[in-house]
Amino acid sequence: MSSKRNEPYAAIKKPVDLLFGSITQPDTKTNPTNTVPITQVKLPESQPRRYFDPKKLEELSRSIKELGILEPLLVRPLMGEEYELVAGERRFRAAQLAGLTEVPVIIREMDDITTSKVQLVENLQREDLNPVEETEGILELVSIELGVTKNEVISVLNSAANAKKRNLDLTENVFRQFETIETILSAIGRFSAESFRVSRIPLLNLPVDVLETLRQGQIEYTKARAIARLQDESTRKELLEDAIAYNLSLSEIKRKIQEIESTAQSNSSSQTESTSIKDRVDDTFQRFKKAKIWDDPKKKSKVEKLLAQLEALMKTDSEVK
């Protein structure tokens, strides 16, 4: 019976081979497991995974102390006796925490493009992958395969959606690019091209504070998207912190947002009303100065009474202050 230990990277072999041909690690008879000093293994300058949960990393570290590393790290040789880590960064970091001096590795010659593809696909197979990492990883993977920027990938997706909506034909180049995107997403098995465009691309436009919290796995995507509706940065930050600290449900978050928006609208209305009254007073005063009412005894008497009332009102307001 085969096992994950005997077939390293079996979890990523199928999707990678579907996308790019057989570029993953062959069996251990062709590439046997070696043991190298952990100090000789170097992290790549650019890594698809940006956040590691400290608690989960500590749990894995304790397991490694007890059982060792059950699945070898995948590395490629560098100059001298050093190696660059290709797959297994979480295990590598946990091994460092556990104080291991040596780690099991499978050494494989790979060029930069192949290395990036394997790193990205391995990252996309993680169970704890959050939506931001997933979206950024997929875009990076597609951009490498197409040889274009991530913004150009998004442009292809939007062009295809607009063409479909208007019943137009795509240019041959955009059509081929769109087919490649669909193939990659199909192999990953989570999205269609359109569902990825609609449900995931917009999250990259979330406010930076919300996006970073989401990247760190501190809050669910649906909650983050709801909180992002708040335009005021300090208000949004406060609600974001409360949502994390008290594990607020989505319905609770929406209720709080409604309260915040209702209060803001009420304050805005009061301010508008106050401004309106002031404008009326200014306008009335200007017209009053131009009015010919001074020669009319009855009107003059009414004006005097009104002035007396205004003076009394201002005197009362002054005393309160």
C-alpha positions as CSV (number, residue, x, y, z in Angstrom):
1,M,0.0,0.0,0.0
2,S,1.4,3.4,-0.9
3,S,1.4,6.2,1.6
4,K,2.0,10.0,1.5
5,R,5.4,9.3,3.0
6,N,6.4,6.9,0.2
7,E,4.9,9.2,-2.5
8,P,6.0,12.7,-1.6
9,Y,3.9,15.5,-3.3
10,A,1.2,13.1,-4.5
11,A,-1.3,15.8,-3.5
12,I,0.1,18.3,-5.9
13,K,1.3,15.9,-8.7
14,K,-2.1,15.5,-10.4
15,P,-3.1,19.2,-10.7
16,V,0.5,20.2,-11.7
17,D,0.7,17.4,-14.4
18,L,-2.8,18.4,-15.7
19,L,-1.6,22.0,-16.1
20,F,2.0,21.8,-17.2
21,G,2.9,18.2,-18.0
22,S,5.0,15.9,-15.8
23,I,7.1,18.4,-13.9
24,T,6.6,17.1,-10.4
25,Q,8.8,14.8,-8.5
26,P,9.2,11.3,-9.8
27,D,9.2,8.3,-7.4
28,T,11.9,8.0,-4.8
29,K,13.8,5.4,-6.7
30,T,14.8,8.0,-9.3
31,N,15.1,10.8,-6.7
32,P,16.0,9.2,-3.4
33,T,15.5,11.0,-0.1
34,N,18.6,12.7,1.3
35,T,19.3,14.3,4.6
36,V,21.0,17.7,4.6
37,P,21.8,20.3,7.3
38,I,18.9,22.6,7.8
39,T,21.2,25.6,7.5
40,Q,21.9,24.6,3.9
41,V,18.2,25.0,2.9
42,K,17.4,28.5,1.9
43,L,14.0,30.1,1.4
44,P,13.3,31.6,-2.1
45,E,13.3,35.4,-2.4
46,S,9.7,35.3,-3.7
47,Q,7.2,33.1,-1.9
48,P,3.6,32.5,-2.7
49,R,2.6,31.9,0.9
50,R,2.8,35.0,3.1
51,Y,1.1,34.1,6.4
52,F,1.6,31.2,8.7
53,D,-0.7,30.7,11.7
54,P,1.7,30.8,14.8
55,K,-0.5,28.3,16.8
56,K,-0.7,25.8,14.0
57,L,3.0,26.1,13.3
58,E,3.8,25.4,17.0
59,E,1.5,22.4,16.9
60,L,3.4,21.0,13.9
61,S,6.7,21.8,15.6
62,R,5.7,19.6,18.6
63,S,4.7,16.8,16.2
64,I,8.1,17.0,14.4
65,K,9.9,16.9,17.7
66,E,8.1,13.6,18.5
67,L,7.9,12.0,15.1
68,G,10.3,13.8,12.8
69,I,9.4,15.1,9.3
70,L,7.3,12.4,7.7
71,E,7.3,14.0,4.2
72,P,10.6,15.2,2.8
73,L,11.1,18.8,1.6
74,L,11.4,19.3,-2.1
75,V,14.5,21.4,-3.0
76,R,16.6,22.3,-5.9
77,P,20.4,22.7,-5.9
78,L,22.0,26.1,-5.7
79,M,25.7,27.1,-6.0
80,G,28.0,25.3,-3.6
81,E,26.3,22.9,-1.1
82,E,23.1,25.0,-0.6
83,Y,19.6,24.2,-1.7
84,E,16.5,26.4,-2.4
85,L,13.2,25.2,-0.9
86,V,10.6,24.5,-3.5
87,A,7.8,22.8,-1.5
88,G,7.3,22.3,2.2
89,E,7.9,25.7,3.7
90,R,5.5,25.1,6.6
91,R,7.4,21.9,7.6
92,F,10.7,23.7,7.2
93,R,9.7,26.5,9.5
94,A,8.3,24.1,12.0
95,A,11.5,22.1,11.9
96,Q,13.4,25.3,12.7
97,L,11.1,25.9,15.7
98,A,11.7,22.2,16.8
99,G,15.4,22.8,16.7
100,L,16.2,20.2,14.0
101,T,19.7,20.4,12.7
102,E,19.0,18.1,9.6
103,V,16.0,17.6,7.4
104,P,15.0,15.0,4.8
105,V,14.9,16.4,1.3
106,I,14.4,15.3,-2.3
107,I,16.7,17.1,-4.6
108,R,15.4,18.0,-8.1
109,E,16.8,20.1,-10.9
110,M,14.2,22.8,-11.9
111,D,14.3,26.0,-13.7
112,D,12.8,29.2,-12.3
113,I,9.4,29.0,-14.1
114,T,8.9,25.3,-13.1
115,T,9.8,26.1,-9.5
116,S,7.3,28.9,-9.4
117,K,4.6,26.7,-10.8
118,V,5.2,23.9,-8.3
119,Q,5.3,26.4,-5.4
120,L,2.1,28.0,-6.4
121,V,0.2,24.8,-7.0
122,E,1.4,23.3,-3.7
123,N,0.2,26.5,-2.0
124,L,-3.2,26.2,-3.7
125,Q,-3.7,22.7,-2.4
126,R,-3.6,23.7,1.3
127,E,-6.7,23.1,3.4
128,D,-6.2,26.3,5.4
129,L,-5.8,28.5,2.3
130,N,-7.6,31.8,2.8
131,P,-9.4,33.6,-0.1
132,V,-6.8,36.3,-0.5
133,E,-3.9,33.9,-0.9
134,E,-6.0,31.7,-3.1
135,T,-6.9,34.5,-5.4
136,E,-3.4,35.9,-5.6
137,G,-2.0,32.4,-6.1
138,I,-4.3,31.6,-9.0
139,L,-3.6,34.9,-10.7
140,E,0.1,34.4,-10.3
141,L,-0.1,30.9,-11.7
142,V,-2.1,32.0,-14.7
143,S,0.2,35.0,-15.4
144,I,3.3,32.8,-15.4
145,E,1.7,30.3,-17.8
146,L,0.4,33.1,-20.1
147,G,3.5,35.2,-19.8
148,V,1.5,38.3,-18.9
149,T,0.9,40.5,-15.9
150,K,-1.8,39.7,-13.3
151,N,-3.7,42.9,-14.4
152,E,-3.7,41.5,-18.0
153,V,-5.2,38.3,-16.7
154,I,-8.0,40.2,-15.1
155,S,-8.4,42.2,-18.4
156,V,-8.8,38.9,-20.3
157,L,-11.5,37.7,-17.9
158,N,-13.4,41.0,-18.2
159,S,-13.1,41.0,-22.0
160,A,-14.5,37.5,-22.2
161,A,-17.4,38.4,-19.9
162,N,-18.2,41.6,-21.8
163,A,-18.1,39.7,-25.1
164,K,-20.5,37.1,-23.9
165,K,-22.9,39.7,-22.6
166,R,-22.9,41.5,-25.9
167,N,-22.8,38.4,-28.0
168,L,-19.5,39.4,-29.6
169,D,-16.5,37.3,-30.7
170,L,-13.1,37.5,-28.9
171,T,-9.9,38.1,-30.8
172,E,-7.9,34.9,-31.4
173,N,-5.3,35.9,-28.9
174,V,-7.7,36.7,-26.1
175,F,-9.7,33.5,-26.9
176,R,-6.6,31.3,-26.5
177,Q,-5.7,33.1,-23.3
178,F,-9.2,32.6,-21.9
179,E,-9.1,28.9,-22.8
180,T,-5.8,28.5,-20.9
181,I,-7.4,30.3,-17.8
182,E,-10.4,27.9,-17.9
183,T,-8.1,24.9,-18.2
184,I,-6.0,26.0,-15.1
185,L,-9.1,26.8,-13.1
186,S,-10.7,23.4,-14.1
187,A,-7.6,21.6,-13.0
188,I,-7.5,23.4,-9.6
189,G,-11.2,22.5,-9.3
190,R,-12.6,25.4,-7.4
191,F,-13.9,28.0,-9.9
192,S,-15.1,28.6,-13.4
193,A,-13.5,31.6,-15.1
194,E,-16.7,33.7,-14.6
195,S,-17.2,32.7,-10.9
196,F,-13.5,33.5,-10.2
197,R,-13.9,36.9,-11.9
198,V,-17.1,37.7,-10.0
199,S,-16.5,36.3,-6.6
200,R,-12.7,36.6,-6.1
201,I,-11.2,39.4,-8.2
202,P,-13.2,42.1,-6.3
203,L,-11.7,41.2,-3.0
204,L,-8.3,42.5,-4.1
205,N,-9.9,46.0,-4.1
206,L,-10.9,45.8,-0.4
207,P,-9.4,48.4,1.9
208,V,-5.9,47.6,3.0
209,D,-6.7,47.0,6.7
210,V,-9.6,44.6,5.8
211,L,-7.5,42.8,3.1
212,E,-4.6,42.2,5.5
213,T,-6.9,40.8,8.2
214,L,-8.4,38.5,5.7
215,R,-5.0,37.4,4.4
216,Q,-4.0,36.5,8.0
217,G,-7.1,34.3,8.3
218,Q,-8.5,36.3,11.2
219,I,-11.9,36.8,9.7
220,E,-14.1,35.1,7.1
221,Y,-14.4,36.5,3.6
222,T,-18.2,37.3,3.9
223,K,-17.6,39.2,7.1
224,A,-14.7,41.1,5.7
225,R,-16.6,42.1,2.6
226,A,-19.5,43.4,4.7
227,I,-17.2,45.5,6.9
228,A,-15.4,46.9,3.9
229,R,-18.7,48.8,3.1
230,L,-17.8,51.3,5.8
231,Q,-16.0,54.3,4.3
232,D,-14.8,55.9,7.5
233,E,-11.4,54.3,8.3
234,S,-11.6,54.6,12.1
235,T,-15.1,53.3,12.3
236,R,-14.2,50.4,10.0
237,K,-11.1,49.6,12.0
238,E,-13.1,49.6,15.3
239,L,-15.8,47.2,13.9
240,L,-13.1,45.0,12.4
241,E,-11.4,44.7,15.8
242,D,-14.7,44.0,17.5
243,A,-15.6,41.3,14.9
244,I,-12.4,39.5,15.5
245,A,-12.3,39.9,19.3
246,Y,-15.9,38.9,19.9
247,N,-16.2,36.5,17.0
248,L,-19.3,38.4,15.8
249,S,-21.6,36.6,13.4
250,L,-22.3,38.0,9.9
251,S,-25.8,39.0,11.0
252,E,-24.4,40.8,14.0
253,I,-21.9,42.6,11.8
254,K,-24.6,43.7,9.4
255,R,-26.8,44.9,12.2
256,K,-24.0,47.0,13.6
257,I,-23.3,48.4,10.2
258,Q,-27.0,49.4,9.8
259,E,-26.8,51.2,13.2
260,I,-23.6,53.0,12.2
261,E,-25.0,54.1,8.9
262,S,-28.3,55.1,10.5
263,T,-26.5,57.3,13.1
264,A,-24.3,58.8,10.4
265,Q,-27.4,59.6,8.3
266,S,-29.2,61.2,11.3
267,N,-26.2,63.3,12.1
268,S,-25.9,64.4,8.5
269,S,-29.6,65.3,8.4
270,S,-29.3,67.4,11.6
271,Q,-26.2,69.2,10.2
272,T,-28.1,69.8,6.9
273,E,-31.1,71.2,8.8
274,S,-28.9,73.5,10.9
275,T,-27.2,74.7,7.8
276,S,-30.6,75.3,6.1
277,I,-31.8,77.4,9.0
278,K,-28.7,79.5,9.0
279,D,-29.0,80.1,5.3
280,R,-32.7,81.2,5.8
281,V,-31.6,83.6,8.5
282,D,-28.9,85.1,6.3
283,D,-31.3,85.4,3.3
284,T,-34.0,86.9,5.5
285,F,-31.7,89.5,7.0
286,Q,-30.5,90.5,3.5
287,R,-34.0,91.0,2.3
288,F,-35.0,92.7,5.5
289,K,-32.5,95.4,5.1
290,K,-33.8,96.1,1.6
291,A,-37.5,96.0,2.6
292,K,-39.4,99.3,2.9
293,I,-41.2,98.6,6.2
294,W,-39.8,101.4,8.4
295,D,-42.5,103.9,7.5
296,D,-45.3,101.5,8.4
297,P,-46.0,101.9,12.2
298,K,-47.6,98.5,12.5
299,K,-44.8,96.6,10.7
300,K,-42.2,98.6,12.7
301,S,-43.9,97.5,16.0
302,K,-43.8,93.9,14.9
303,V,-40.1,94.1,14.0
304,E,-39.3,95.6,17.4
305,K,-41.1,92.7,19.1
306,L,-39.2,90.2,17.0
307,L,-35.9,91.8,17.6
308,A,-36.6,91.8,21.4
309,Q,-37.4,88.0,21.2
310,L,-34.2,87.3,19.2
311,E,-32.1,89.3,21.7
312,A,-33.7,87.5,24.6
313,L,-33.0,84.2,22.8
314,M,-29.3,85.0,22.2
315,K,-28.9,86.2,25.8
316,T,-30.3,82.9,27.1
317,D,-28.0,81.0,24.8
318,S,-25.0,83.1,26.0
319,E,-25.9,82.4,29.7
320,V,-26.1,78.6,29.0
321,K,-22.6,78.6,27.5
